[in-house]
Amino acid sequence: MDALLILGGLLLVVFSMVWLSMQAFSTGLLWGWSTLIPPFNLIYLLAHWKRGKRVLLLTGMGLILLVVGVTMMAQRNPERLSQLLSWQWLTPEPEARPELAIELRGQINGHEFRPQFAELLNGVLSLREGGDFFARHEISLHLPKGYTSGPLRMDVLPTDPDPLPLVEISWQSEGSPLPEFWRLSRGYSLHLDMQPVAPNKLQGDFHLILPNEYQTSISGRLELYTDQLRYVDGQLDRGHDSLDTLQAVVLDYLQRRWQRRDIRVVPMLPPSAAQWRDGEVTQTVRYHQGDELAELPLTLKKHSIKGWRVLDDNYAPLPAAPLTPAPVVEAKPAPAPSAANDRRVGFSLPQLLATPERYHGAQMRVVNERGREASGLFAGINEEGQLQIRQVRDDAGEVLFSFSRREIVLLELLEP
């Protein structure tokens, strides 16, 4: 309302000035030119009062609307008024700084490839171009088992033996609803030399060259995320929508609630697309408090400024940690799962079809004879006898893949 009053007042004042000049030019050429130069327009008003009083009345109405609008804006939104009066809206906005310092150049299947996002999660290094559900171009490296954190150095030649990183290349052609992709397990050249950068990044050299028939290569400097947390000026960005953000918020809440630092949160369930959209997540969170396992129902809501917060969180911050050296405890290897409890032992497609309820919610990887692949949670078998794999993505919700049992060429169970 205040902006409309200011705009209306300005339009009335401008219109009255134009009307005054038109009347002055109809009286005489010199009078017309004189109204364009203050204060000679006042001389015209006094000399021709009968013709100019209506213009003066219209100008007064415009000034009243302008003053009322400015007063209302000063009371309701003083920051906006100061920006208007300082003419900041005339200066162009600075260009947005890239989220990651990626200086890679290359091509995929003969098309230019300039990745905009990179991450290393669960042993998979991904480079993506395009922000849609299916990337316009994407390169994924499935690193060999054993790497968890720290510097990442790797050199691969076309003649090197297995085990080597599995390379997946995908691209989406114009007019095609689904992407096409290649998978290579050998025959390529790769050079990685990346160092950790606090708090959650890797940065270094990246070079990948595929055989000539694939017309795919990429080279340059790469910076990537090692988790789904984001930081602003060294502080956790609670406004970023990711499962890691929710778990960090819950951990901070539990530590402050119980005033203990030895709390570990059991991985939470991924929220649904509707929960991300509504900005409210309710779950029963499981956590370890020392040696005890406990549960607590929590509701997290997203604030427009403060980001994700636990509902009714009024607990004080943790006191500063004491500066005493921690005792050295010899690490003991975690016991391997017994064969009786490991569902991967003897796992096969007939076994899955015979007892699907045993594997419900388990992480699986499925590849069919056409090369289509999906990794995610086993969601059961539908009425047509097809296996269903559910993928949960923070940016695009959930996707359900269906595979005919006759076309499956590879089926892997990824967890005990």
C-alpha positions as CSV (number, residue, x, y, z in Angstrom):
1,M,0.0,0.0,0.0
2,D,2.8,2.5,0.9
3,A,4.5,1.8,-2.4
4,L,1.3,2.4,-4.3
5,L,0.8,5.8,-2.6
6,I,4.3,6.9,-3.4
7,L,4.0,5.8,-7.0
8,G,0.6,7.5,-7.4
9,G,1.9,10.7,-5.8
10,L,4.8,10.8,-8.2
11,L,2.6,10.2,-11.2
12,L,0.2,13.1,-10.2
13,V,3.1,15.5,-9.7
14,V,4.7,14.6,-13.1
15,F,1.3,14.9,-14.9
16,S,0.7,18.3,-13.3
17,M,4.1,19.6,-14.5
18,V,3.4,18.3,-18.0
19,W,-0.1,19.9,-18.0
20,L,1.4,23.2,-16.8
21,S,3.9,23.2,-19.7
22,M,1.2,22.5,-22.2
23,Q,-0.9,25.4,-21.0
24,A,2.1,27.7,-21.0
25,F,3.0,26.8,-24.6
26,S,-0.6,27.5,-25.7
27,T,-0.2,31.0,-24.1
28,G,3.1,31.8,-25.8
29,L,6.4,30.2,-26.8
30,L,8.4,32.1,-24.2
31,W,6.0,31.3,-21.4
32,G,6.2,27.6,-22.4
33,W,10.0,27.6,-22.2
34,S,10.0,29.5,-18.9
35,T,7.9,26.7,-17.2
36,L,10.6,24.2,-17.8
37,I,13.1,26.3,-15.6
38,P,12.2,26.7,-11.9
39,P,11.2,29.1,-10.4
40,F,9.8,30.7,-13.7
41,N,7.0,28.2,-13.6
42,L,5.8,29.9,-10.4
43,I,5.8,33.3,-12.2
44,Y,3.5,31.8,-14.8
45,L,1.1,30.5,-12.1
46,L,0.9,33.9,-10.5
47,A,0.5,35.7,-13.9
48,H,-2.2,33.3,-15.1
49,W,-3.9,32.2,-11.9
50,K,-7.2,31.2,-13.4
51,R,-5.6,28.7,-15.7
52,G,-2.9,27.5,-13.3
53,K,-4.9,27.0,-10.1
54,R,-6.1,23.5,-11.2
55,V,-2.6,22.5,-11.9
56,L,-1.5,23.7,-8.5
57,L,-4.4,21.7,-6.9
58,L,-3.4,18.5,-8.8
59,T,0.2,19.0,-7.6
60,G,-0.9,19.4,-4.0
61,M,-2.8,16.2,-4.2
62,G,0.2,14.3,-5.5
63,L,2.5,15.7,-2.8
64,I,0.0,14.7,-0.1
65,L,-0.1,11.1,-1.4
66,L,3.7,11.1,-1.6
67,V,4.2,12.3,2.0
68,V,1.6,9.8,3.3
69,G,3.3,6.9,1.4
70,V,6.8,7.8,2.6
71,T,5.6,8.1,6.2
72,M,3.9,4.7,6.1
73,M,7.0,3.1,4.6
74,A,9.2,4.7,7.3
75,Q,7.1,3.1,10.0
76,R,6.7,-0.4,8.4
77,N,9.9,-0.9,6.5
78,P,12.6,1.7,7.2
79,E,15.3,-0.4,5.5
80,R,13.4,-0.4,2.3
81,L,12.9,3.4,2.5
82,S,16.6,4.0,3.1
83,Q,17.5,1.9,0.1
84,L,15.1,4.0,-2.1
85,L,16.5,7.3,-0.8
86,S,20.1,6.1,-1.3
87,W,19.4,5.1,-4.9
88,Q,20.9,1.6,-4.3
89,W,18.2,0.1,-6.6
90,L,19.9,1.8,-9.5
91,T,23.2,0.0,-9.0
92,P,23.4,-3.5,-10.6
93,E,23.5,-6.5,-8.3
94,P,26.9,-8.2,-8.0
95,E,27.3,-11.5,-9.8
96,A,26.6,-14.5,-7.6
97,R,29.8,-16.2,-6.5
98,P,30.0,-19.9,-7.6
99,E,29.4,-22.4,-4.8
100,L,32.5,-24.4,-5.7
101,A,35.7,-23.3,-7.4
102,I,35.5,-25.7,-10.4
103,E,37.9,-25.0,-13.2
104,L,37.3,-28.1,-15.4
105,R,37.0,-28.1,-19.2
106,G,36.2,-31.1,-21.4
107,Q,33.6,-32.9,-23.4
108,I,31.2,-35.8,-23.1
109,N,30.3,-37.7,-26.2
110,G,31.6,-34.8,-28.2
111,H,29.6,-32.2,-26.4
112,E,31.1,-29.5,-24.2
113,F,31.1,-30.4,-20.5
114,R,31.5,-27.7,-17.8
115,P,30.4,-29.2,-14.5
116,Q,28.8,-26.8,-12.0
117,F,28.6,-29.2,-8.9
118,A,30.8,-31.9,-7.5
119,E,30.6,-34.1,-4.5
120,L,32.2,-37.3,-3.0
121,L,29.6,-39.3,-1.1
122,N,29.7,-42.9,0.0
123,G,32.7,-43.6,-2.2
124,V,31.2,-42.1,-5.4
125,L,32.7,-38.9,-6.9
126,S,30.1,-37.1,-9.1
127,L,30.5,-34.2,-11.5
128,R,27.2,-32.7,-12.7
129,E,26.1,-30.1,-15.2
130,G,22.5,-28.9,-15.0
131,G,20.2,-28.7,-12.0
132,D,17.3,-30.9,-13.1
133,F,16.5,-34.3,-11.7
134,F,18.5,-35.9,-14.5
135,A,21.7,-34.0,-15.1
136,R,22.4,-32.7,-18.6
137,H,25.9,-34.2,-18.4
138,E,27.3,-36.2,-15.5
139,I,30.5,-38.2,-14.7
140,S,30.6,-40.6,-11.7
141,L,33.6,-42.5,-10.4
142,H,32.9,-45.4,-8.0
143,L,36.1,-45.5,-6.0
144,P,37.5,-48.8,-4.7
145,K,36.6,-49.8,-1.2
146,G,38.9,-48.5,1.5
147,Y,38.8,-44.7,1.0
148,T,36.9,-42.9,3.8
149,S,38.5,-39.4,4.2
150,G,41.8,-37.5,3.9
151,P,43.9,-36.9,0.8
152,L,42.8,-38.6,-2.4
153,R,45.6,-39.6,-4.8
154,M,45.1,-42.0,-7.7
155,D,46.7,-42.8,-11.1
156,V,45.2,-45.2,-13.5
157,L,46.5,-46.2,-17.0
158,P,44.6,-48.1,-19.7
159,T,46.6,-51.3,-19.1
160,D,46.3,-51.4,-15.3
161,P,44.6,-54.5,-13.8
162,D,41.6,-54.6,-11.5
163,P,40.3,-53.4,-9.1
164,L,39.9,-50.0,-10.7
165,P,37.3,-47.2,-10.2
166,L,34.1,-47.8,-12.2
167,V,33.5,-44.9,-14.6
168,E,29.9,-43.9,-15.5
169,I,29.2,-41.3,-18.1
170,S,25.6,-40.0,-18.7
171,W,24.1,-37.3,-21.0
172,Q,20.6,-36.3,-22.0
173,S,20.0,-35.6,-25.6
174,E,17.5,-32.9,-26.7
175,G,13.9,-34.3,-26.8
176,S,14.8,-37.4,-24.8
177,P,13.1,-37.8,-21.4
178,L,15.8,-40.2,-20.1
179,P,19.6,-39.9,-20.2
180,E,21.9,-42.3,-22.0
181,F,25.0,-43.6,-20.3
182,W,28.2,-45.7,-20.6
183,R,30.0,-47.7,-18.0
184,L,33.8,-48.5,-18.2
185,S,35.8,-50.6,-15.7
186,R,39.1,-50.3,-17.5
187,G,40.9,-48.9,-20.6
188,Y,40.9,-45.2,-19.5
189,S,43.4,-42.8,-18.0
190,L,42.8,-41.1,-14.6
191,H,44.8,-38.8,-12.4
192,L,43.6,-37.6,-9.0
193,D,45.5,-35.5,-6.5
194,M,43.2,-33.8,-4.1
195,Q,43.8,-32.4,-0.6
196,P,41.3,-31.8,2.2
197,V,40.1,-28.2,2.7
198,A,38.2,-27.4,5.9
199,P,35.5,-27.9,6.8
200,N,34.2,-30.4,4.3
201,K,35.9,-30.0,0.9
202,L,38.6,-31.6,-1.3
203,Q,40.5,-29.6,-3.8
204,G,43.1,-30.5,-6.4
205,D,43.9,-31.8,-9.9
206,F,41.4,-34.0,-11.9
207,H,42.2,-35.5,-15.3
208,L,40.1,-38.2,-17.0
209,I,40.6,-39.4,-20.6
210,L,38.4,-42.2,-22.2
211,P,39.2,-44.1,-25.4
212,N,38.9,-42.1,-28.6
213,E,35.6,-43.7,-29.7
214,Y,33.9,-42.2,-26.6
215,Q,34.9,-38.6,-27.4
216,T,35.1,-37.9,-23.6
217,S,37.8,-36.2,-21.6
218,I,38.0,-33.6,-18.8
219,S,40.9,-31.9,-17.1
220,G,41.6,-29.0,-14.7
221,R,41.3,-28.0,-11.1
222,L,38.4,-29.4,-9.0
223,E,36.8,-28.5,-5.7
224,L,34.1,-30.8,-4.3
225,Y,32.0,-31.4,-1.1
226,T,32.6,-34.5,1.0
227,D,29.2,-34.4,2.7
228,Q,25.8,-32.7,2.4
229,L,26.6,-30.0,5.0
230,R,27.0,-26.3,4.0
231,Y,28.8,-23.6,5.9
232,V,28.6,-19.8,5.8
233,D,31.5,-17.8,7.4
234,G,32.6,-21.0,9.2
235,Q,29.1,-21.6,10.7
236,L,26.7,-24.4,9.8
237,D,24.1,-23.3,7.3
238,R,20.9,-24.5,8.9
239,G,18.8,-23.4,5.9
240,H,20.3,-26.0,3.6
241,D,17.9,-28.8,2.9
242,S,19.8,-32.1,3.4
243,L,19.6,-35.1,5.7
244,D,23.1,-34.3,7.0
245,T,21.8,-30.8,8.1
246,L,18.9,-32.4,10.0
247,Q,21.2,-34.8,11.8
248,A,23.6,-32.0,12.7
249,V,20.8,-29.9,14.1
250,V,19.4,-32.9,16.1
251,L,22.9,-33.7,17.5
252,D,23.4,-30.2,18.6
253,Y,19.9,-30.2,20.2
254,L,20.5,-33.5,22.1
255,Q,23.9,-32.4,23.4
256,R,22.5,-29.2,24.7
257,R,19.4,-30.9,26.2
258,W,21.4,-33.4,28.2
259,Q,24.5,-31.3,28.6
260,R,26.7,-34.2,27.3
261,R,29.1,-34.5,24.4
262,D,29.2,-38.3,24.2
263,I,25.9,-38.5,22.2
264,R,25.8,-40.2,18.8
265,V,22.7,-40.0,16.6
266,V,21.6,-43.1,14.7
267,P,21.2,-42.2,11.0
268,M,17.7,-40.7,10.5
269,L,15.2,-41.7,7.8
270,P,15.2,-39.5,4.7
271,P,12.2,-37.1,4.8
272,S,9.6,-37.3,2.0
273,A,9.3,-34.7,-0.7
274,A,6.2,-33.3,1.0
275,Q,8.1,-32.8,4.2
276,W,10.9,-30.9,2.5
277,R,8.3,-28.8,0.7
278,D,6.3,-28.0,3.9
279,G,9.5,-27.4,6.0
280,E,8.4,-29.7,8.8
281,V,9.8,-33.1,9.7
282,T,8.6,-35.4,12.5
283,Q,10.5,-38.5,13.5
284,T,11.4,-40.7,16.4
285,V,15.1,-40.2,16.7
286,R,17.4,-42.9,18.0
287,Y,20.7,-42.0,19.7
288,H,23.4,-43.4,21.8
289,Q,23.9,-41.7,25.2
290,G,27.2,-43.2,26.4
291,D,26.5,-46.9,26.2
292,E,22.8,-46.6,26.3
293,L,20.4,-46.5,23.3
294,A,17.5,-44.1,23.7
295,E,14.6,-42.8,21.5
296,L,13.0,-39.4,21.4
297,P,10.2,-38.1,19.1
298,L,11.2,-34.8,17.6
299,T,9.7,-32.2,15.2
300,L,12.0,-30.0,13.2
301,K,10.7,-26.9,11.5
302,K,12.4,-24.6,9.0
303,H,12.5,-20.9,9.9
304,S,12.8,-18.4,7.1
305,I,15.9,-16.8,8.7
306,K,17.3,-19.3,11.3
307,G,16.8,-22.4,9.2
308,W,16.1,-25.8,10.6
309,R,15.4,-25.9,14.4
310,V,13.9,-28.5,16.8
311,L,10.5,-27.4,18.0
312,D,10.5,-25.9,21.5
313,D,14.3,-25.7,21.7
314,N,15.1,-23.4,24.6
315,Y,18.1,-25.2,26.0
316,A,21.3,-23.4,26.9
317,P,24.6,-23.8,24.9
318,L,27.1,-26.4,26.0
319,P,29.9,-25.2,28.3
320,A,33.3,-24.9,26.8
321,A,35.2,-28.3,26.7
322,P,37.9,-28.6,29.3
323,L,41.4,-28.4,28.1
324,T,42.5,-31.7,29.6
325,P,44.1,-34.4,27.4
326,A,41.9,-37.2,26.6
327,P,43.0,-40.7,27.6
328,V,44.5,-42.9,24.9
329,V,42.3,-45.9,24.3
330,E,43.4,-48.7,22.1
331,A,41.0,-49.1,19.2
332,K,39.5,-52.5,18.8
333,P,38.3,-53.7,15.4
334,A,34.5,-53.9,15.1
335,P,33.2,-57.5,15.1
336,A,32.3,-58.7,11.7
337,P,28.6,-59.6,11.2
338,S,28.0,-63.3,11.7
339,A,27.0,-65.4,8.7
340,A,23.7,-66.2,10.4
341,N,22.7,-62.6,10.5
342,D,24.3,-61.4,7.3
343,R,21.6,-61.4,4.6
344,R,24.2,-61.1,1.9
345,V,25.2,-64.7,2.4
346,G,23.4,-66.8,-0.2
347,F,21.6,-63.8,-1.6
348,S,20.2,-64.3,-5.1
349,L,17.2,-63.3,-7.2
350,P,15.3,-66.5,-6.4
351,Q,16.0,-66.0,-2.7
352,L,14.6,-62.4,-2.9
353,L,11.5,-63.6,-4.7
354,A,10.9,-66.3,-2.2
355,T,11.2,-64.1,0.9
356,P,10.8,-60.4,-0.2
357,E,9.7,-59.3,3.3
358,R,13.1,-60.2,4.7
359,Y,14.9,-57.7,2.4
360,H,12.3,-54.9,2.6
361,G,14.1,-51.5,3.0
362,A,17.6,-53.0,2.3
363,Q,20.1,-51.2,0.0
364,M,20.3,-52.9,-3.4
365,R,21.8,-52.4,-6.8
366,V,20.0,-53.7,-9.9
367,V,21.2,-53.7,-13.6
368,N,19.1,-55.0,-16.4
369,E,20.1,-56.4,-19.8
370,R,19.6,-53.0,-21.5
371,G,22.2,-51.4,-19.1
372,R,19.7,-49.6,-17.0
373,E,20.9,-49.3,-13.4
374,A,19.4,-48.2,-10.1
375,S,20.7,-48.2,-6.5
376,G,18.3,-47.6,-3.6
377,L,16.0,-49.2,-1.1
378,F,14.1,-52.4,-2.0
379,A,10.4,-51.4,-1.9
380,G,8.9,-54.8,-2.6
381,I,7.3,-56.6,-5.6
382,N,4.3,-55.0,-7.4
383,E,1.3,-56.8,-8.8
384,E,3.0,-57.4,-12.2
385,G,5.9,-59.2,-10.4
386,Q,8.4,-56.4,-11.0
387,L,11.1,-55.5,-8.4
388,Q,10.7,-51.9,-7.2
389,I,13.7,-49.8,-6.1
390,R,13.1,-46.5,-4.3
391,Q,15.7,-43.7,-4.5
392,V,15.4,-40.7,-2.2
393,R,17.0,-37.4,-3.4
394,D,17.1,-34.2,-1.3
395,D,16.5,-32.0,-4.3
396,A,13.8,-33.9,-6.1
397,G,12.0,-36.1,-3.6
398,E,11.6,-39.9,-4.4
399,V,11.9,-41.9,-7.5
400,L,10.5,-45.5,-7.9
401,F,12.3,-47.8,-10.4
402,S,10.6,-51.0,-11.6
403,F,12.6,-53.9,-13.1
404,S,11.2,-57.0,-14.7
405,R,12.7,-60.2,-13.2
406,R,13.4,-61.6,-16.6
407,E,15.6,-58.7,-17.7
408,I,17.8,-58.5,-14.5
409,V,21.4,-59.4,-15.2
410,L,22.9,-58.2,-11.9
411,L,21.4,-58.0,-8.4
412,E,23.6,-56.9,-5.4
413,L,22.6,-56.6,-1.8
414,L,24.7,-53.7,-0.4
415,E,24.3,-54.1,3.3
416,P,24.2,-57.0,5.8
